[in-house]
Amino acid sequence: MIQPVILCGGSGTRLWPLSREQMPKQFLRLTSSKSLLQQTLDRLEGISTTPPFIMGHQAHRFLMAEQLREANQAGRIVLEPEGRNTAPAIACAALLAKAAGDDPLLLVLPADHVIGDVSAFQQSVEWAVPLAEQGYLVTFGVVPTHPETGYGYIACGDVLKRGYQLTSFIEKPDAERAAQLLEKGDTLWNSGMFLLRASTYLEQLADLQPEMLSACQAAVDGAHSDLDFLRLAEAPFQRCPSNSIDYAVMEHCRFAAVIPFDAQWSDVGSFDALWEMAAADEAGNVVQGDALLHSTTNSLVMAEHRLVTTLGVNDLIVIETSDSVLVAHRDQAQQIKQLVAVLASKGRRELQSTPQVHRPWGDFQAIDSGERYQVKHITVKPGGRLSLQRHHHRAEHWVVVSGTAQVTVGARSFLVSENQSTYIPIGTLHRLENSGKIPLELIEVQSGAYLGEDDIERLDDVYARHDDE
């Protein structure tokens, strides 16, 4: 039996401003109408598996749940209180599998990769199964096509059936070193995907990282259900050392193997990688959205909210969102993290979230704001229900644009239909619901001395959120 483990963590730094801390790239629709997470789930079709564990940060729990629901996919969402890299996440998945009385092969897949040839990927998994059943910890190495500086590498040793003994991992090289590795011919790109027996991994972890295993065991033992989520115990998991499976286990394990595969793989780790994957026009340009390019070559231009024009430029990355614009040379695509670090040092809110903020009941998007006022477009899904709440510093005016709202204000409950409005005074208990069959859309005008999202006191919430969520 194969138990998929989807690693759904991430900080949303490498594709800023498309990705943000609250919207990492695995939730974005970058290469198709489906998100990267949904594409990862689709790749499991045709492999004999059980419903996957989705290992992710608690802040993204409703995004994960909504994307599974949207894709009609089953899965158990396991919430980490903090990111601790891949080795602890896989350990918790292995412990959960063992606690259920099973000892499956764990197929560990990052949620944010693209694989063009799914059949080749599935064939590689099939080839890896005999090695994993023999006690090998198996990783998958991508056959390199060019001297790439954005990927780590795997050094291969003795030949095994369908693969090689794994010798070591090589950090992302500079251009000269990458060319040397490609010429040498005994290295593969590190895909970050694994197939391993749960008990075998835990045995290796007990020998190599006993402190990590102890913390993970305590986190699993203290886990509790919260709605449809499983929350790992916070205190022991926070004590867990942070390390990747590569360096915590694989490099020190005698029985570590690598299966080569060639399946049009990319970790979509930069805008340059996104440009390389897409179909360029005859001038080498990749364009998404409303853009007009003149005398422009070999560029990536993505426009989400307005017209973007270029004139007489080459090898550029131009990314436009509703609140930010990135202009970069393509040879600087791997340096976005440095720019993100500067944004973080300045406390810029654009690093955390986009103006469109997702909630379990729907989403809202900032339209305009100024001193003592803010305007939002709110969408509530059918069946969506906001918490019973009040604000201490602001009043709200709601104008329904589409659908019918069930509104509670104080002791009153009433319907507000299209082209009708209502008013929520400061300090008044209120709730908004959509009991209809179509999305409810409304314009909210806030006014008051303080308009922050943390000015909220929840008295009842079907999604069990805290006041700061």
VENPE-V620170 format. One record per residue. N is the residue number from 1. PSI is psi in whole degrees, 0 to 359 (999 if undefined). Layout:
n=N psi=PSI
n=N psi=PSI
//
This chain:
n=1 psi=139
n=2 psi=128
n=3 psi=107
n=4 psi=143
n=5 psi=110
n=6 psi=117
n=7 psi=109
n=8 psi=28
n=9 psi=180
n=10 psi=150
n=11 psi=356
n=12 psi=38
n=13 psi=326
n=14 psi=341
n=15 psi=29
n=16 psi=138
n=17 psi=6
n=18 psi=314
n=19 psi=149
n=20 psi=172
n=21 psi=322
n=22 psi=357
n=23 psi=70
n=24 psi=167
n=25 psi=335
n=26 psi=342
n=27 psi=359
n=28 psi=152
n=29 psi=84
n=30 psi=326
n=31 psi=355
n=32 psi=187
n=33 psi=353
n=34 psi=150
n=35 psi=168
n=36 psi=322
n=37 psi=315
n=38 psi=323
n=39 psi=323
n=40 psi=317
n=41 psi=320
n=42 psi=327
n=43 psi=344
n=44 psi=342
n=45 psi=128
n=46 psi=348
n=47 psi=136
n=48 psi=101
n=49 psi=166
n=50 psi=168
n=51 psi=138
n=52 psi=156
n=53 psi=131
n=54 psi=107
n=55 psi=114
n=56 psi=174
n=57 psi=145
n=58 psi=333
n=59 psi=340
n=60 psi=14
n=61 psi=320
n=62 psi=330
n=63 psi=315
n=64 psi=314
n=65 psi=318
n=66 psi=321
n=67 psi=327
n=68 psi=317
n=69 psi=316
n=70 psi=324
n=71 psi=1
n=72 psi=45
n=73 psi=143
n=74 psi=156
n=75 psi=155
n=76 psi=116
n=77 psi=119
n=78 psi=125
n=79 psi=127
n=80 psi=132
n=81 psi=332
n=82 psi=154
n=83 psi=132
n=84 psi=23
n=85 psi=187
n=86 psi=326
n=87 psi=312
n=88 psi=322
n=89 psi=316
n=90 psi=323
n=91 psi=316
n=92 psi=321
n=93 psi=318
n=94 psi=318
n=95 psi=320
n=96 psi=320
n=97 psi=317
n=98 psi=323
n=99 psi=335
n=100 psi=1
n=101 psi=8
n=102 psi=167
n=103 psi=67
n=104 psi=168
n=105 psi=128
n=106 psi=121
n=107 psi=104
n=108 psi=121
n=109 psi=126
n=110 psi=146
n=111 psi=353
n=112 psi=30
n=113 psi=162
n=114 psi=133
n=115 psi=115
n=116 psi=324
n=117 psi=90
n=118 psi=323
n=119 psi=322
n=120 psi=321
n=121 psi=313
n=122 psi=326
n=123 psi=320
n=124 psi=322
n=125 psi=317
n=126 psi=319
n=127 psi=330
n=128 psi=337
n=129 psi=311
n=130 psi=321
n=131 psi=317
n=132 psi=323
n=133 psi=336
n=134 psi=356
n=135 psi=6
n=136 psi=145
n=137 psi=115
n=138 psi=132
n=139 psi=168
n=140 psi=127
n=141 psi=131
n=142 psi=131
n=143 psi=118
n=144 psi=145
n=145 psi=346
n=146 psi=164
n=147 psi=88
n=148 psi=131
n=149 psi=354
n=150 psi=357
n=151 psi=151
n=152 psi=165
n=153 psi=158
n=154 psi=127
n=155 psi=130
n=156 psi=145
n=157 psi=232
n=158 psi=149
n=159 psi=133
n=160 psi=171
n=161 psi=121
n=162 psi=0
n=163 psi=205
n=164 psi=157
n=165 psi=136
n=166 psi=129
n=167 psi=308
n=168 psi=167
n=169 psi=144
n=170 psi=125
n=171 psi=164
n=172 psi=121
n=173 psi=167
n=174 psi=177
n=175 psi=318
n=176 psi=315
n=177 psi=322
n=178 psi=319
n=179 psi=322
n=180 psi=318
n=181 psi=319
n=182 psi=319
n=183 psi=323
n=184 psi=321
n=185 psi=5
n=186 psi=23
n=187 psi=153
n=188 psi=158
n=189 psi=143
n=190 psi=112
n=191 psi=341
n=192 psi=16
n=193 psi=146
n=194 psi=155
n=195 psi=122
n=196 psi=148
n=197 psi=136
n=198 psi=311
n=199 psi=323
n=200 psi=317
n=201 psi=317
n=202 psi=324
n=203 psi=317
n=204 psi=320
n=205 psi=323
n=206 psi=323
n=207 psi=318
n=208 psi=327
n=209 psi=64
n=210 psi=326
n=211 psi=319
n=212 psi=314
n=213 psi=318
n=214 psi=317
n=215 psi=318
n=216 psi=320
n=217 psi=317
n=218 psi=323
n=219 psi=322
n=220 psi=318
n=221 psi=326
n=222 psi=9
n=223 psi=151
n=224 psi=153
n=225 psi=141
n=226 psi=105
n=227 psi=237
n=228 psi=10
n=229 psi=156
n=230 psi=117
n=231 psi=122
n=232 psi=147
n=233 psi=130
n=234 psi=309
n=235 psi=309
n=236 psi=324
n=237 psi=325
n=238 psi=335
n=239 psi=348
n=240 psi=133
n=241 psi=146
n=242 psi=122
n=243 psi=154
n=244 psi=157
n=245 psi=330
n=246 psi=306
n=247 psi=336
n=248 psi=326
n=249 psi=303
n=250 psi=317
n=251 psi=340
n=252 psi=2
n=253 psi=132
n=254 psi=325
n=255 psi=67
n=256 psi=130
n=257 psi=161
n=258 psi=132
n=259 psi=121
n=260 psi=144
n=261 psi=151
n=262 psi=96
n=263 psi=30
n=264 psi=54
n=265 psi=145
n=266 psi=143
n=267 psi=7
n=268 psi=48
n=269 psi=0
n=270 psi=164
n=271 psi=332
n=272 psi=322
n=273 psi=322
n=274 psi=320
n=275 psi=318
n=276 psi=326
n=277 psi=331
n=278 psi=164
n=279 psi=111
n=280 psi=156
n=281 psi=184
n=282 psi=341
n=283 psi=3
n=284 psi=15
n=285 psi=143
n=286 psi=123
n=287 psi=132
n=288 psi=133
n=289 psi=195
n=290 psi=95
n=291 psi=145
n=292 psi=115
n=293 psi=131
n=294 psi=132
n=295 psi=48
n=296 psi=137
n=297 psi=153
n=298 psi=45
n=299 psi=155
n=300 psi=120
n=301 psi=121
n=302 psi=118
n=303 psi=120
n=304 psi=328
n=305 psi=348
n=306 psi=171
n=307 psi=132
n=308 psi=130
n=309 psi=147
n=310 psi=152
n=311 psi=121
n=312 psi=39
n=313 psi=160
n=314 psi=150
n=315 psi=45
n=316 psi=155
n=317 psi=122
n=318 psi=115
n=319 psi=118
n=320 psi=126
n=321 psi=179
n=322 psi=340
n=323 psi=356
n=324 psi=154
n=325 psi=130
n=326 psi=129
n=327 psi=120
n=328 psi=153
n=329 psi=144
n=330 psi=329
n=331 psi=358
n=332 psi=12
n=333 psi=329
n=334 psi=355
n=335 psi=11
n=336 psi=327
n=337 psi=325
n=338 psi=320
n=339 psi=319
n=340 psi=322
n=341 psi=322
n=342 psi=317
n=343 psi=318
n=344 psi=320
n=345 psi=336
n=346 psi=1
n=347 psi=32
n=348 psi=130
n=349 psi=338
n=350 psi=345
n=351 psi=329
n=352 psi=310
n=353 psi=161
n=354 psi=167
n=355 psi=335
n=356 psi=115
n=357 psi=126
n=358 psi=139
n=359 psi=162
n=360 psi=337
n=361 psi=351
n=362 psi=229
n=363 psi=166
n=364 psi=153
n=365 psi=130
n=366 psi=132
n=367 psi=315
n=368 psi=156
n=369 psi=157
n=370 psi=191
n=371 psi=117
n=372 psi=15
n=373 psi=157
n=374 psi=140
n=375 psi=133
n=376 psi=151
n=377 psi=119
n=378 psi=134
n=379 psi=126
n=380 psi=123
n=381 psi=155
n=382 psi=128
n=383 psi=353
n=384 psi=144
n=385 psi=114
n=386 psi=162
n=387 psi=157
n=388 psi=119
n=389 psi=171
n=390 psi=158
n=391 psi=142
n=392 psi=351
n=393 psi=359
n=394 psi=151
n=395 psi=162
n=396 psi=141
n=397 psi=128
n=398 psi=129
n=399 psi=117
n=400 psi=127
n=401 psi=322
n=402 psi=140
n=403 psi=190
n=404 psi=130
n=405 psi=136
n=406 psi=114
n=407 psi=135
n=408 psi=126
n=409 psi=111
n=410 psi=233
n=411 psi=354
n=412 psi=145
n=413 psi=129
n=414 psi=166
n=415 psi=142
n=416 psi=117
n=417 psi=179
n=418 psi=139
n=419 psi=12
n=420 psi=164
n=421 psi=165
n=422 psi=169
n=423 psi=135
n=424 psi=106
n=425 psi=159
n=426 psi=134
n=427 psi=3
n=428 psi=134
n=429 psi=137
n=430 psi=162
n=431 psi=149
n=432 psi=132
n=433 psi=154
n=434 psi=98
n=435 psi=6
n=436 psi=189
n=437 psi=352
n=438 psi=158
n=439 psi=143
n=440 psi=125
n=441 psi=135
n=442 psi=160
n=443 psi=128
n=444 psi=128
n=445 psi=116
n=446 psi=143
n=447 psi=138
n=448 psi=182
n=449 psi=333
n=450 psi=130
n=451 psi=14
n=452 psi=153
n=453 psi=343
n=454 psi=359
n=455 psi=71
n=456 psi=132
n=457 psi=113
n=458 psi=128
n=459 psi=337
n=460 psi=132
n=461 psi=121
n=462 psi=344
n=463 psi=5
n=464 psi=43
n=465 psi=160
n=466 psi=169
n=467 psi=334
n=468 psi=9
n=469 psi=999
//
